[in-house]
Amino acid sequence: NQPDFKSVSLGKFEFKNVDEPMEVFALANDGLIVPKREEMSGKLKEIEKKSLRKKLIIAAVFLFLLAASFLIYKNFSGSTGFIGEKSIAVLPFENIGKDSSEEYISDGITQDVIGSLSKISSLQKVIGWFSVRGFKKTKKSLNEISKELNVSAILFSTIQKQGDKTLINVELVEANTGKRLWGDDFEYGNENILSIHSKIAGQIVNALQASITPAEKKELSRQSTENPEAYKLYRKGVIFWNKNTQAAFDSAEFYYKQALDVDPDYALAYSGLADCYIFSRKITSQLEGIPVAKMYTAKALSLDSNLSESLTTLGWIQGAFDYDWAKSKNTLEKAIKLNPNYGGAHLFYGNLLQYTGESTERGIAEVKRALESDPLDFRFNWVLGRNYYFARQYDKALEQLKKTLILFPDKPVLKGQLIQLYLEKKMYSEAFDLIRQLPKVPVTNFDYQDPYLCYAYALSGDTSRAKSELNIALKKYPDQHNYHFSYAYIALKNYPEAITKLEQAYDKRELPLYFVKVDPNLDPIRNEPRFKALLQKMNLE
Protein backbone atom coordinates (compact mmCIF):
# COMPACT_ATOMS: atom_id res chain seq x y z
CA ASN A 1 0.00 0.00 0.00
CA GLN A 2 3.08 2.26 -0.38
CA PRO A 3 3.22 3.34 -4.04
CA ASP A 4 6.74 4.82 -3.65
CA PHE A 5 8.18 1.34 -3.16
CA LYS A 6 8.40 -0.99 -6.12
CA SER A 7 8.76 -4.73 -5.58
CA VAL A 8 9.34 -7.96 -7.50
CA SER A 9 8.28 -11.44 -6.34
CA LEU A 10 11.06 -14.01 -6.03
CA GLY A 11 8.69 -16.92 -5.33
CA LYS A 12 7.80 -18.86 -2.20
CA PHE A 13 10.39 -20.12 0.34
CA GLU A 14 10.41 -22.27 3.49
CA PHE A 15 11.22 -20.49 6.77
CA LYS A 16 12.18 -21.88 10.15
CA ASN A 17 9.25 -22.26 12.61
CA VAL A 18 6.79 -21.28 9.86
CA ASP A 19 4.39 -23.98 8.70
CA GLU A 20 3.55 -22.66 5.26
CA PRO A 21 5.93 -21.40 2.53
CA MET A 22 5.95 -17.60 2.30
CA GLU A 23 6.31 -15.40 -0.76
CA VAL A 24 9.44 -13.26 -0.77
CA PHE A 25 9.67 -9.88 -2.51
CA ALA A 26 12.71 -7.79 -3.43
CA LEU A 27 12.65 -3.99 -3.49
CA ALA A 28 13.13 -2.88 -7.10
CA ASN A 29 13.53 0.92 -6.91
CA ASP A 30 16.20 2.55 -9.02
CA GLY A 31 19.70 1.86 -7.69
CA LEU A 32 18.72 -1.39 -5.90
CA ILE A 33 19.87 -4.81 -7.12
CA VAL A 34 17.21 -7.49 -7.45
CA PRO A 35 18.83 -10.88 -6.60
CA LYS A 36 18.29 -13.97 -8.66
CA ARG A 37 16.45 -16.79 -6.92
CA GLU A 38 19.32 -19.29 -7.36
CA GLU A 39 21.73 -16.84 -5.70
CA MET A 40 19.72 -16.59 -2.49
CA SER A 41 21.69 -17.76 0.57
CA GLY A 42 21.60 -17.76 4.37
CA LYS A 43 18.89 -19.46 6.39
CA LEU A 44 16.97 -20.31 3.21
CA LYS A 45 19.77 -22.69 2.23
CA GLU A 46 20.21 -24.00 5.76
CA ILE A 47 16.66 -25.38 6.04
CA GLU A 48 16.55 -26.91 2.59
CA LYS A 49 17.19 -30.46 3.86
CA LYS A 50 14.59 -30.15 6.61
CA SER A 51 12.16 -28.78 4.06
CA LEU A 52 12.55 -31.85 1.88
CA ARG A 53 11.57 -34.14 4.74
CA LYS A 54 8.62 -31.91 5.55
CA LYS A 55 7.50 -31.94 1.94
CA LEU A 56 7.56 -35.73 1.90
CA ILE A 57 5.43 -35.85 5.05
CA ILE A 58 2.98 -33.36 3.56
CA ALA A 59 2.85 -35.35 0.33
CA ALA A 60 2.09 -38.56 2.25
CA VAL A 61 -0.69 -36.84 4.21
CA PHE A 62 -2.09 -35.44 0.97
CA LEU A 63 -2.15 -38.88 -0.65
CA PHE A 64 -3.90 -40.32 2.42
CA LEU A 65 -6.54 -37.58 2.33
CA LEU A 66 -6.98 -38.09 -1.39
CA ALA A 67 -7.59 -41.82 -0.89
CA ALA A 68 -10.05 -41.14 1.95
CA SER A 69 -11.89 -38.59 -0.16
CA PHE A 70 -12.21 -41.11 -2.97
CA LEU A 71 -13.71 -43.69 -0.62
CA ILE A 72 -16.20 -41.15 0.70
CA TYR A 73 -17.09 -40.13 -2.85
CA LYS A 74 -17.42 -43.77 -3.80
CA ASN A 75 -19.84 -44.46 -0.96
CA PHE A 76 -21.96 -41.35 -1.16
CA SER A 77 -21.90 -40.06 -4.72
CA GLY A 78 -23.23 -43.19 -6.42
CA SER A 79 -20.42 -43.07 -8.98
CA THR A 80 -19.75 -46.79 -8.62
CA GLY A 81 -23.28 -47.71 -9.55
CA PHE A 82 -26.73 -47.90 -8.05
CA ILE A 83 -27.32 -51.36 -6.60
CA GLY A 84 -30.95 -51.04 -5.44
CA GLU A 85 -34.12 -52.02 -7.26
CA LYS A 86 -34.26 -50.08 -10.49
CA SER A 87 -37.44 -48.17 -9.72
CA ILE A 88 -37.97 -44.42 -9.80
CA ALA A 89 -40.48 -41.65 -9.21
CA VAL A 90 -40.00 -38.39 -11.10
CA LEU A 91 -41.67 -35.76 -8.94
CA PRO A 92 -43.26 -32.78 -10.73
CA PHE A 93 -40.77 -30.16 -11.84
CA GLU A 94 -41.42 -27.31 -9.41
CA ASN A 95 -41.93 -23.99 -11.19
CA ILE A 96 -40.11 -21.42 -9.04
CA GLY A 97 -40.42 -18.62 -11.58
CA LYS A 98 -42.89 -15.76 -11.39
CA ASP A 99 -44.73 -16.80 -14.57
CA SER A 100 -47.36 -19.33 -13.44
CA SER A 101 -48.65 -19.60 -17.01
CA GLU A 102 -45.63 -21.83 -17.72
CA GLU A 103 -46.90 -24.47 -15.26
CA TYR A 104 -48.15 -26.69 -18.08
CA ILE A 105 -44.63 -26.75 -19.54
CA SER A 106 -43.08 -27.92 -16.27
CA ASP A 107 -45.80 -30.59 -15.99
CA GLY A 108 -45.18 -31.53 -19.61
CA ILE A 109 -41.45 -31.98 -19.13
CA THR A 110 -42.16 -34.14 -16.07
CA GLN A 111 -44.49 -36.35 -18.10
CA ASP A 112 -41.98 -36.49 -20.96
CA VAL A 113 -39.21 -37.69 -18.62
CA ILE A 114 -41.58 -40.31 -17.18
CA GLY A 115 -42.57 -41.37 -20.69
CA SER A 116 -38.96 -41.71 -21.81
CA LEU A 117 -37.95 -43.74 -18.76
CA SER A 118 -40.96 -46.05 -19.06
CA LYS A 119 -39.57 -47.34 -22.35
CA ILE A 120 -36.39 -48.68 -20.70
CA SER A 121 -36.99 -52.39 -20.12
CA SER A 122 -34.34 -52.74 -17.40
CA LEU A 123 -36.20 -50.26 -15.17
CA GLN A 124 -38.51 -52.34 -13.01
CA LYS A 125 -40.92 -49.55 -12.13
CA VAL A 126 -41.45 -45.97 -13.33
CA ILE A 127 -44.25 -44.28 -11.38
CA GLY A 128 -46.85 -42.64 -13.60
CA TRP A 129 -48.07 -39.04 -13.68
CA PHE A 130 -51.31 -39.46 -11.73
CA SER A 131 -49.41 -40.75 -8.70
CA VAL A 132 -46.61 -38.16 -8.67
CA ARG A 133 -48.64 -35.05 -9.49
CA GLY A 134 -49.93 -34.90 -5.90
CA PHE A 135 -46.36 -34.30 -4.72
CA LYS A 136 -46.07 -30.97 -6.49
CA LYS A 137 -44.50 -28.53 -3.99
CA THR A 138 -44.86 -31.19 -1.34
CA LYS A 139 -43.74 -30.65 2.25
CA LYS A 140 -43.46 -34.38 2.87
CA SER A 141 -40.13 -35.86 3.84
CA LEU A 142 -38.10 -38.10 1.58
CA ASN A 143 -38.96 -41.06 3.79
CA GLU A 144 -42.70 -40.35 3.55
CA ILE A 145 -42.56 -40.00 -0.24
CA SER A 146 -40.54 -43.19 -0.70
CA LYS A 147 -42.95 -45.18 1.47
CA GLU A 148 -46.01 -43.91 -0.41
CA LEU A 149 -44.55 -44.53 -3.86
CA ASN A 150 -42.45 -47.61 -2.99
CA VAL A 151 -39.47 -46.78 -5.19
CA SER A 152 -35.70 -46.86 -4.76
CA ALA A 153 -34.88 -43.51 -6.37
CA ILE A 154 -36.61 -40.13 -6.55
CA LEU A 155 -35.89 -37.20 -8.85
CA PHE A 156 -36.41 -33.69 -7.43
CA SER A 157 -36.37 -30.77 -9.86
CA THR A 158 -36.96 -27.05 -10.16
CA ILE A 159 -37.61 -25.02 -13.29
CA GLN A 160 -37.42 -21.26 -13.72
CA LYS A 161 -37.95 -19.09 -16.78
CA GLN A 162 -35.60 -16.09 -17.07
CA GLY A 163 -36.21 -14.00 -20.16
CA ASP A 164 -35.83 -16.21 -23.21
CA LYS A 165 -33.95 -18.86 -21.22
CA THR A 166 -35.20 -21.57 -18.87
CA LEU A 167 -33.10 -22.91 -16.00
CA ILE A 168 -33.58 -26.45 -14.69
CA ASN A 169 -31.96 -27.98 -11.62
CA VAL A 170 -32.32 -31.72 -11.05
CA GLU A 171 -31.17 -34.03 -8.28
CA LEU A 172 -31.58 -37.79 -8.14
CA VAL A 173 -31.45 -39.29 -4.65
CA GLU A 174 -31.61 -42.76 -3.20
CA ALA A 175 -34.97 -43.07 -1.45
CA ASN A 176 -33.87 -45.02 1.63
CA THR A 177 -30.65 -43.17 2.45
CA GLY A 178 -30.99 -39.74 0.87
CA LYS A 179 -27.66 -40.35 -0.90
CA ARG A 180 -27.19 -38.11 -3.92
CA LEU A 181 -26.90 -40.29 -7.02
CA TRP A 182 -26.69 -37.54 -9.62
CA GLY A 183 -27.51 -33.90 -10.15
CA ASP A 184 -27.01 -31.19 -12.74
CA ASP A 185 -28.12 -27.80 -14.00
CA PHE A 186 -29.52 -27.24 -17.47
CA GLU A 187 -30.14 -24.04 -19.40
CA TYR A 188 -32.08 -24.02 -22.62
CA GLY A 189 -33.88 -21.71 -24.98
CA ASN A 190 -37.24 -22.16 -26.65
CA GLU A 191 -35.71 -24.16 -29.48
CA ASN A 192 -34.27 -26.76 -27.04
CA ILE A 193 -37.48 -27.46 -25.12
CA LEU A 194 -38.07 -30.57 -27.22
CA SER A 195 -34.86 -32.36 -26.26
CA ILE A 196 -34.32 -31.50 -22.60
CA HIS A 197 -36.34 -34.45 -21.29
CA SER A 198 -34.20 -36.88 -23.32
CA LYS A 199 -30.98 -35.52 -21.79
CA ILE A 200 -32.36 -35.78 -18.27
CA ALA A 201 -33.76 -39.28 -18.83
CA GLY A 202 -30.43 -40.44 -20.29
CA GLN A 203 -28.51 -39.21 -17.25
CA ILE A 204 -30.98 -40.92 -14.91
CA VAL A 205 -30.49 -44.23 -16.74
CA ASN A 206 -26.72 -43.85 -16.30
CA ALA A 207 -27.00 -42.95 -12.62
CA LEU A 208 -29.20 -45.98 -11.92
CA GLN A 209 -26.75 -48.18 -13.85
CA ALA A 210 -29.66 -49.45 -15.92
CA SER A 211 -28.82 -51.35 -19.08
CA ILE A 212 -30.18 -49.93 -22.31
CA THR A 213 -30.53 -51.57 -25.71
CA PRO A 214 -29.47 -49.80 -28.92
CA ALA A 215 -33.13 -49.52 -29.93
CA GLU A 216 -34.05 -47.97 -26.55
CA LYS A 217 -31.14 -45.55 -26.79
CA LYS A 218 -32.33 -44.46 -30.21
CA GLU A 219 -35.90 -44.10 -28.94
CA LEU A 220 -34.68 -42.06 -25.97
CA SER A 221 -33.23 -39.39 -28.23
CA ARG A 222 -36.13 -39.29 -30.69
CA GLN A 223 -38.36 -36.21 -30.74
CA SER A 224 -42.05 -36.47 -31.58
CA THR A 225 -42.08 -33.02 -33.20
CA GLU A 226 -39.52 -30.46 -34.30
CA ASN A 227 -41.86 -27.55 -33.66
CA PRO A 228 -41.85 -26.00 -30.13
CA GLU A 229 -45.20 -24.27 -30.70
CA ALA A 230 -46.88 -27.54 -31.69
CA TYR A 231 -45.42 -29.17 -28.59
CA LYS A 232 -46.83 -26.46 -26.33
CA LEU A 233 -50.29 -26.77 -27.87
CA TYR A 234 -50.21 -30.53 -27.49
CA ARG A 235 -49.18 -30.19 -23.84
CA LYS A 236 -52.14 -27.86 -23.21
CA GLY A 237 -54.37 -30.54 -24.68
CA VAL A 238 -52.95 -33.18 -22.33
CA ILE A 239 -53.61 -30.97 -19.31
CA PHE A 240 -57.29 -30.80 -20.25
CA TRP A 241 -57.50 -34.49 -21.18
CA ASN A 242 -56.31 -35.46 -17.69
CA LYS A 243 -59.23 -33.55 -16.12
CA ASN A 244 -61.57 -36.28 -17.43
CA THR A 245 -64.72 -34.19 -17.93
CA GLN A 246 -66.73 -33.60 -21.09
CA ALA A 247 -65.83 -29.90 -21.20
CA ALA A 248 -62.17 -30.79 -20.70
CA PHE A 249 -62.31 -33.42 -23.47
CA ASP A 250 -63.63 -30.77 -25.86
CA SER A 251 -60.77 -28.44 -24.89
CA ALA A 252 -58.24 -31.25 -25.34
CA GLU A 253 -59.58 -31.92 -28.82
CA PHE A 254 -59.32 -28.20 -29.64
CA TYR A 255 -55.65 -27.98 -28.64
CA TYR A 256 -54.69 -31.27 -30.33
CA LYS A 257 -56.16 -29.96 -33.58
CA GLN A 258 -54.32 -26.65 -33.16
CA ALA A 259 -51.08 -28.58 -32.68
CA LEU A 260 -51.74 -30.40 -35.95
CA ASP A 261 -52.37 -27.08 -37.70
CA VAL A 262 -48.82 -26.11 -36.72
CA ASP A 263 -47.29 -29.56 -37.37
CA PRO A 264 -49.46 -31.84 -39.55
CA ASP A 265 -47.06 -34.74 -38.92
CA TYR A 266 -47.32 -34.74 -35.12
CA ALA A 267 -48.15 -38.39 -34.33
CA LEU A 268 -48.85 -37.85 -30.62
CA ALA A 269 -51.50 -35.23 -31.40
CA TYR A 270 -53.31 -37.71 -33.68
CA SER A 271 -53.09 -40.28 -30.88
CA GLY A 272 -54.67 -37.79 -28.46
CA LEU A 273 -57.51 -37.09 -30.89
CA ALA A 274 -58.20 -40.81 -31.21
CA ASP A 275 -58.69 -41.10 -27.46
CA CYS A 276 -61.08 -38.14 -27.52
CA TYR A 277 -63.34 -40.02 -29.92
CA ILE A 278 -63.22 -43.24 -27.93
CA PHE A 279 -64.07 -41.87 -24.52
CA SER A 280 -65.74 -38.53 -25.24
CA ARG A 281 -69.24 -38.43 -23.79
CA LYS A 282 -70.54 -36.33 -26.67
CA ILE A 283 -70.44 -39.45 -28.85
CA THR A 284 -73.88 -41.06 -28.72
CA SER A 285 -72.77 -44.36 -30.18
CA GLN A 286 -69.56 -46.31 -30.57
CA LEU A 287 -70.59 -46.76 -34.21
CA GLU A 288 -70.16 -43.01 -34.55
CA GLY A 289 -66.98 -42.50 -32.55
CA ILE A 290 -64.77 -45.55 -33.06
CA PRO A 291 -64.33 -45.22 -36.87
CA VAL A 292 -63.04 -41.67 -36.33
CA ALA A 293 -60.75 -42.88 -33.56
CA LYS A 294 -59.50 -45.67 -35.80
CA MET A 295 -58.74 -43.17 -38.57
CA TYR A 296 -56.68 -40.94 -36.24
CA THR A 297 -54.89 -43.98 -34.80
CA ALA A 298 -53.95 -45.21 -38.28
CA LYS A 299 -52.61 -41.76 -39.14
CA ALA A 300 -50.51 -41.66 -35.96
CA LEU A 301 -49.04 -45.11 -36.66
CA SER A 302 -48.32 -44.20 -40.29
CA LEU A 303 -46.10 -41.43 -38.91
CA ASP A 304 -44.62 -43.50 -36.06
CA SER A 305 -45.21 -47.25 -36.19
CA ASN A 306 -43.66 -47.69 -32.72
CA LEU A 307 -45.86 -45.20 -30.89
CA SER A 308 -46.97 -47.25 -27.88
CA GLU A 309 -49.87 -44.93 -27.05
CA SER A 310 -51.43 -45.46 -30.48
CA LEU A 311 -50.67 -49.18 -30.50
CA THR A 312 -52.50 -49.46 -27.18
CA THR A 313 -55.51 -47.60 -28.57
CA LEU A 314 -55.49 -49.76 -31.70
CA GLY A 315 -55.26 -52.94 -29.61
CA TRP A 316 -58.26 -51.84 -27.58
CA ILE A 317 -60.31 -51.05 -30.73
CA GLN A 318 -59.43 -54.41 -32.28
CA GLY A 319 -60.80 -56.15 -29.20
CA ALA A 320 -63.67 -54.05 -27.84
CA PHE A 321 -65.05 -52.93 -31.22
CA ASP A 322 -63.87 -55.31 -33.94
CA TYR A 323 -63.89 -58.40 -31.66
CA ASP A 324 -60.68 -59.51 -33.36
CA TRP A 325 -59.08 -60.75 -30.18
CA ALA A 326 -56.04 -62.36 -31.82
CA LYS A 327 -55.04 -59.12 -33.55
CA SER A 328 -55.74 -57.20 -30.36
CA LYS A 329 -53.45 -59.47 -28.36
CA ASN A 330 -50.58 -59.14 -30.85
CA THR A 331 -50.91 -55.35 -30.95
CA LEU A 332 -50.99 -54.96 -27.16
CA GLU A 333 -48.01 -57.28 -26.76
CA LYS A 334 -46.08 -55.10 -29.20
CA ALA A 335 -47.06 -51.97 -27.24
CA ILE A 336 -45.79 -53.54 -24.00
CA LYS A 337 -42.55 -54.64 -25.64
CA LEU A 338 -41.90 -51.10 -26.85
CA ASN A 339 -42.96 -49.48 -23.58
CA PRO A 340 -42.67 -52.02 -20.73
CA ASN A 341 -43.82 -49.57 -18.04
CA TYR A 342 -46.83 -48.14 -19.90
CA GLY A 343 -49.75 -48.88 -17.59
CA GLY A 344 -52.46 -48.43 -20.23
CA ALA A 345 -51.09 -51.26 -22.35
CA HIS A 346 -50.89 -53.61 -19.34
CA LEU A 347 -54.46 -52.67 -18.38
CA PHE A 348 -56.01 -53.52 -21.74
CA TYR A 349 -53.85 -56.62 -22.14
CA GLY A 350 -55.00 -57.87 -18.74
CA ASN A 351 -58.62 -57.20 -19.67
CA LEU A 352 -58.23 -59.17 -22.90
CA LEU A 353 -56.70 -62.19 -21.12
CA GLN A 354 -59.54 -62.28 -18.59
CA TYR A 355 -62.50 -61.28 -20.76
CA THR A 356 -61.76 -63.83 -23.48
CA GLY A 357 -61.37 -66.56 -20.87
CA GLU A 358 -57.71 -67.21 -21.72
CA SER A 359 -56.41 -66.64 -18.18
CA THR A 360 -58.12 -64.84 -15.31
CA GLU A 361 -55.02 -65.12 -13.12
CA ARG A 362 -52.67 -63.62 -15.70
CA GLY A 363 -55.25 -61.00 -16.60
CA ILE A 364 -55.53 -59.73 -13.04
CA ALA A 365 -51.73 -59.82 -12.71
CA GLU A 366 -51.44 -57.51 -15.73
CA VAL A 367 -53.93 -55.04 -14.24
CA LYS A 368 -51.96 -55.14 -10.97
CA ARG A 369 -48.85 -54.38 -13.00
CA ALA A 370 -50.60 -51.31 -14.40
CA LEU A 371 -51.61 -50.24 -10.89
CA GLU A 372 -48.04 -50.62 -9.61
CA SER A 373 -46.88 -48.19 -12.28
CA ASP A 374 -49.42 -45.55 -11.24
CA PRO A 375 -51.08 -46.33 -7.86
CA LEU A 376 -53.29 -43.22 -7.96
CA ASP A 377 -54.65 -43.65 -11.46
CA PHE A 378 -58.44 -43.95 -11.15
CA ARG A 379 -58.86 -46.35 -14.07
CA PHE A 380 -56.33 -48.83 -12.75
CA ASN A 381 -57.88 -48.90 -9.27
CA TRP A 382 -61.45 -49.17 -10.55
CA VAL A 383 -60.73 -51.84 -13.18
CA LEU A 384 -58.85 -54.01 -10.69
CA GLY A 385 -61.92 -54.00 -8.41
CA ARG A 386 -64.21 -54.63 -11.38
CA ASN A 387 -62.09 -57.52 -12.60
CA TYR A 388 -62.06 -59.13 -9.16
CA TYR A 389 -65.85 -58.95 -9.40
CA PHE A 390 -65.82 -60.60 -12.83
CA ALA A 391 -63.54 -63.30 -11.38
CA ARG A 392 -66.15 -63.94 -8.65
CA GLN A 393 -63.57 -62.92 -6.03
CA TYR A 394 -66.13 -60.80 -4.26
CA ASP A 395 -64.29 -60.10 -1.01
CA LYS A 396 -61.24 -58.83 -2.89
CA ALA A 397 -63.50 -56.80 -5.16
CA LEU A 398 -65.24 -55.21 -2.17
CA GLU A 399 -61.95 -54.29 -0.53
CA GLN A 400 -60.51 -52.78 -3.72
CA LEU A 401 -63.67 -50.88 -4.72
CA LYS A 402 -64.21 -49.41 -1.25
CA LYS A 403 -60.59 -48.31 -1.13
CA THR A 404 -60.97 -46.72 -4.56
CA LEU A 405 -64.17 -44.96 -3.47
CA ILE A 406 -62.24 -43.29 -0.65
CA LEU A 407 -59.68 -42.01 -3.17
CA PHE A 408 -62.28 -41.01 -5.79
CA PRO A 409 -65.63 -40.33 -4.08
CA ASP A 410 -67.26 -38.58 -7.05
CA LYS A 411 -67.01 -41.23 -9.79
CA PRO A 412 -70.46 -42.56 -10.86
CA VAL A 413 -68.99 -45.48 -12.81
CA LEU A 414 -67.21 -46.66 -9.67
CA LYS A 415 -70.40 -46.45 -7.62
CA GLY A 416 -72.22 -48.40 -10.31
CA GLN A 417 -69.71 -51.23 -10.01
CA LEU A 418 -69.98 -51.23 -6.23
CA ILE A 419 -73.79 -51.33 -6.51
CA GLN A 420 -73.56 -54.52 -8.57
CA LEU A 421 -71.30 -56.06 -5.95
CA TYR A 422 -73.63 -55.12 -3.08
CA LEU A 423 -76.56 -56.65 -4.96
CA GLU A 424 -74.58 -59.83 -5.65
CA LYS A 425 -73.86 -60.10 -1.91
CA LYS A 426 -77.53 -59.27 -1.11
CA MET A 427 -76.47 -56.07 0.67
CA TYR A 428 -79.60 -54.32 -0.56
CA SER A 429 -79.59 -51.40 1.89
CA GLU A 430 -76.04 -50.43 0.93
CA ALA A 431 -76.91 -50.80 -2.77
CA PHE A 432 -79.94 -48.49 -2.57
CA ASP A 433 -77.90 -45.91 -0.61
CA LEU A 434 -75.37 -45.77 -3.44
CA ILE A 435 -78.04 -45.72 -6.17
CA ARG A 436 -79.46 -42.53 -4.64
CA GLN A 437 -76.00 -40.95 -5.02
CA LEU A 438 -75.91 -41.55 -8.78
CA PRO A 439 -76.90 -38.75 -11.18
CA LYS A 440 -80.58 -38.74 -12.13
CA VAL A 441 -79.69 -37.70 -15.68
CA PRO A 442 -77.41 -39.97 -17.80
CA VAL A 443 -73.74 -39.07 -17.70
CA THR A 444 -72.35 -41.83 -19.92
CA ASN A 445 -75.62 -43.52 -20.95
CA PHE A 446 -75.49 -45.96 -18.04
CA ASP A 447 -73.92 -44.22 -15.03
CA TYR A 448 -77.22 -42.92 -13.67
CA GLN A 449 -79.95 -44.12 -11.34
CA ASP A 450 -82.53 -45.78 -13.59
CA PRO A 451 -80.77 -49.00 -14.79
CA TYR A 452 -79.50 -49.84 -11.31
CA LEU A 453 -82.78 -48.92 -9.63
CA CYS A 454 -84.74 -51.28 -11.87
CA TYR A 455 -82.20 -54.07 -11.30
CA ALA A 456 -82.09 -53.54 -7.53
CA TYR A 457 -85.89 -53.61 -7.15
CA ALA A 458 -86.06 -56.82 -9.19
CA LEU A 459 -83.29 -58.61 -7.25
CA SER A 460 -84.64 -57.52 -3.88
CA GLY A 461 -88.03 -59.05 -4.72
CA ASP A 462 -90.07 -55.93 -5.52
CA THR A 463 -90.93 -57.04 -9.07
CA SER A 464 -93.93 -54.72 -9.43
CA ARG A 465 -91.83 -51.64 -8.64
CA ALA A 466 -89.05 -52.95 -10.89
CA LYS A 467 -91.37 -53.30 -13.90
CA SER A 468 -92.88 -49.87 -13.33
CA GLU A 469 -89.49 -48.16 -13.05
CA LEU A 470 -88.19 -50.05 -16.08
CA ASN A 471 -91.05 -48.92 -18.34
CA ILE A 472 -90.63 -45.30 -17.21
CA ALA A 473 -86.85 -45.38 -17.77
CA LEU A 474 -87.07 -46.90 -21.27
CA LYS A 475 -89.54 -44.24 -22.38
CA LYS A 476 -87.63 -41.41 -20.73
CA TYR A 477 -84.26 -42.28 -22.28
CA PRO A 478 -84.75 -44.14 -25.57
CA ASP A 479 -81.03 -43.87 -26.41
CA GLN A 480 -79.85 -45.48 -23.19
CA HIS A 481 -77.33 -48.31 -23.14
CA ASN A 482 -79.23 -51.54 -23.65
CA TYR A 483 -76.59 -53.66 -21.92
CA HIS A 484 -77.30 -52.47 -18.39
CA PHE A 485 -81.08 -52.65 -18.79
CA SER A 486 -80.67 -56.33 -19.67
CA TYR A 487 -79.80 -56.86 -15.99
CA ALA A 488 -83.34 -55.92 -14.92
CA TYR A 489 -84.92 -58.31 -17.43
CA ILE A 490 -82.67 -61.12 -16.20
CA ALA A 491 -83.63 -60.40 -12.57
CA LEU A 492 -87.30 -60.45 -13.66
CA LYS A 493 -86.58 -63.79 -15.40
CA ASN A 494 -87.63 -62.36 -18.77
CA TYR A 495 -84.66 -63.96 -20.51
CA PRO A 496 -85.79 -63.46 -24.14
CA GLU A 497 -86.10 -59.69 -23.62
CA ALA A 498 -82.76 -59.60 -21.79
CA ILE A 499 -81.05 -61.23 -24.77
CA THR A 500 -82.85 -58.84 -27.12
CA LYS A 501 -81.32 -55.97 -25.19
CA LEU A 502 -77.87 -57.57 -25.52
CA GLU A 503 -78.37 -58.05 -29.25
CA GLN A 504 -79.29 -54.37 -29.54
CA ALA A 505 -76.16 -53.56 -27.59
CA TYR A 506 -74.18 -55.58 -30.14
CA ASP A 507 -75.76 -53.67 -33.02
CA LYS A 508 -74.59 -50.42 -31.40
CA ARG A 509 -71.21 -51.84 -30.30
CA GLU A 510 -71.88 -50.72 -26.73
CA LEU A 511 -68.75 -50.70 -24.59
CA PRO A 512 -69.92 -53.06 -21.80
CA LEU A 513 -70.16 -55.93 -24.31
CA TYR A 514 -66.38 -55.97 -23.89
CA PHE A 515 -66.88 -58.17 -20.79
CA VAL A 516 -70.04 -60.07 -21.76
CA LYS A 517 -68.31 -63.46 -21.43
CA VAL A 518 -67.34 -62.95 -17.77
CA ASP A 519 -70.08 -60.69 -16.33
CA PRO A 520 -71.71 -62.53 -13.35
CA ASN A 521 -74.98 -60.64 -13.88
CA LEU A 522 -75.47 -62.59 -17.11
CA ASP A 523 -74.91 -66.06 -15.62
CA PRO A 524 -78.63 -67.05 -15.66
CA ILE A 525 -78.78 -66.82 -19.48
CA ARG A 526 -75.44 -68.37 -20.45
CA ASN A 527 -77.01 -71.61 -21.65
CA GLU A 528 -79.60 -69.85 -23.81
CA PRO A 529 -79.00 -70.57 -27.53
CA ARG A 530 -79.40 -66.93 -28.55
CA PHE A 531 -76.82 -65.88 -25.97
CA LYS A 532 -74.36 -68.50 -27.23
CA ALA A 533 -74.96 -67.25 -30.76
CA LEU A 534 -74.13 -63.73 -29.60
CA LEU A 535 -70.82 -64.92 -28.13
CA GLN A 536 -70.02 -66.67 -31.42
CA LYS A 537 -70.65 -63.45 -33.38
CA MET A 538 -68.20 -61.74 -31.03
CA ASN A 539 -65.61 -64.51 -31.55
CA LEU A 540 -65.82 -65.45 -27.87
CA GLU A 541 -66.97 -69.04 -28.44
Protein Blocks (a to p, Z undefined) as FASTA:
>chain_A
ZZkbccddebjcddehiabacdddddfbehiacddfklggcjllmmmmmmmmmmmmmmmm
mmmmmmmmmmmmmmmnopnopfbdcdddddddddfbfblmlmmmmmmmmmmmmmmmmmpm
klmbdcdfklmmmmgoiabdfklmmmmnopabdcddddddehjbccdddddddfklopaf
bdcdddddfklmmmmmmmmmmmmmmmnopacdfklmmmmmpcfbfbfklmmmmmmmmmmm
mnopaklmmmmmmmmmmmmmmmmmlmklmmmmmmmmmmpckbmbfklmmmmmmmmmmmmm
mmomklmklmmmmmmmmmmmnopaklmmmmmmmmmmmmmmlmklmmmmmmmmmmnomamm
lmmmmmmmmmmmommbmklmmmmmmmmmmnopaklmmmmmmmmmmmmmmbfklmmmmmmm
mmmnopaklmmmmmmmpcfbdfklpacfklmmmmmmmmnopamlmmmmmmmmmmmmmmbc
fklmmmmmmmnopaklmmmmmmmmmmnopaklmmmmmmmklmmmmmpmklmmmmmmnopZ
Z
